[in-house]
Amino acid sequence: MVNAREILDAGGNATNTLQVSLSSAGRRSWCIAKDFAKPDPVQQGLDWACGYGAADCAPIEPGNSCFLPNTVYSHASYAFNSYYQMHQQASLSCDFNGVATVTYEDPSYPGCIYPFRIGQLGAISKATVTFIHRYWAPVEAFIVIFMLLCFIP
């Protein structure tokens, strides 16, 4: 489990906390395209994952770290895994009409890292922490100030 939050210390200063706990039962897992699947359904799964599925497909775009090898299986594997990780490794999130499977062997290769998450809530990305810090902290501060002004005589 990974949790990130900002709390106020006794002096009223914001303090960032990050709590990480790994279950001994937790295993790293990834979702990849099946080698023997027909290319057309794999392409359909890739299109869905990068479109409606909102997977992070930027690394498989031309010129980016995971573009090569430029095959439907390689690109689909990256996209399927991104979707699978976004959904906290839920077993049903690695199917894509039967063309995907879960693996416990890291499919990463030099220059291309396949992300993974361990635990029920998954990992929090740097972008998420930045968003929380940059946008949520001012909202919290506003709420605290508003509450102080409105309810303290």
Protein Blocks (a to p, Z undefined) as FASTA:
>chain_A
ZZddddddfkopacddddddddfkbccddddddfkbcfklmmmmmmmmmmmnopafklmg
ghiaklpccdfklmmmmmmmmmmmmnoopaklmnngoiaccdfbdfbdehiacdddedjk
opadfklmmmmmmmmmmmmmmmmmmmmmmmmZZ
